[in-house]
Amino acid sequence: MEKTNIKKIVSDGLLYKNPILVQLLGICATLAVTTSVTNGIAMGLSTTAVLVCSNLFISLLRKFIMKEVRIASYIVVISGFVTAVELLIKAFLPEINKSLGVFIPLIVVNCIILSRAESFASKNSPLFSVLDGLFMGLGFTAALICVSAIRELIGAGSLLGYRILPESYEPALIFIMSAGAFFTLAFVVAGVNKLLAVLDKKHRKEEQ
Amino acid sequence: MEFKELLLIAFAAIVTENFIFSRFMGICPFLGVSEKPSTAAGMGFAVMFVMTLSSALTWLVYHFVLIPNELEYLQTIAFILIIASLVQIIEMFLKKFVPVLYRALGVYLPLITTNCAVLGSALINIQKDYSFIESVTFGLTAAIGFTVAILIFAGVRARLRFAEPPKAFRGIPILLLSAGLIAMAFSGFSGISL
């Protein structure tokens, strides 16, 4: 029983309920910070850290939080952790702080975190909640890396700041600009839709 | 002079640095409530109301409570609490006085709390060191920009209903593609130097 549950948490977080690609939560951060892979990874990992901590705490407190004030309590817990992450990044990674800017404090209003608190951590044990936070966060990070890699490669001809495509390649600037963010995400989500449809078909065939 | 600066802030917030198309804040309600122009307008007005008030309140709290007590590092927590309680008050107000709008906005009203545009504008006000008047102007005009964007998008969406995109693109991807096209149109404004 326990084993299947963990397996479900892992596959849900990474693919079937991927926060960005399937549930389409936290799109704002996704579109804004994916101009380079470095930014994508930094954003993904900070969100994961907040998600794990807030899931753990909300799960521990789930029997004490009154139903009527639960959303407000979740937001206080979440913003506490976001402030901690924000201060740590400011102190140790000033470069990242500069490029992510206002989007670090905005992790507070990233719908993924509140949605996991409400739909998972408030009903499950701390261990599972931490795992759920971890894999949802990793799924989020993976999606960010995917979108930012496409944008950086086509829009600047580089990956992680290193030039990959030959000098003769003229970068398509539109992919770094805001319109490119929408286009790239649209194609990635469409790709995942297709993949899920294929997997679903295969699954049904096996059952027959 | 003062007036000219306010005008510049307003123009940037509505057009060149539109919250949806260039800052990417408030995308969730933008995709969620843009099905019909009427609900889109309702959401837009709700956001305008919340954002103007929250800009004023957060500025006052930051400058008269947090700074004198050297608690600037608590700004995120303080701001989100102010916004959450404001939204709660507006919800009660609409429920009592404008029940039609209350029913139309339904689940999206409490979601203004997690609309990053509202917290975003409060944080940008502090980051850019705006004065009180400038903050309120920025909050109001950024919300007007949001409303303009969501209304345009609702219009585009009405046409999309008759389109037949490939299967994988149905639903969200085609919406994102259309939003991208509008964003492209908006990026044309960025040539205007202020």
Interface residues (C-beta under 8 A of the other chain):
Chain A: L24 L25 I27 C28 A29 L31 A32 I71 A72 I75 V76 S79 G80 V82 T83 E86 L87 G101 V102 P105 L106 V108 V109 N110 C111 L114 I174 M177 S178 A179 G180 A181 F182 F183 L185 A186 F187 V189 A190 G191 N193 K194 A197
Chain B: F21 S22 R23 F24 M25 G26 I27 C28 L31 Y73 L74 Q75 T76 I77 I80 L81 A84 P110 T113 T114 N115 C116 L119 G120 L123 I124 Q127 P166 K167 A168 F169 R170 G171 I172 P173 I174 L176 L177 A179 G180 L181 A183 M184 F186 S187
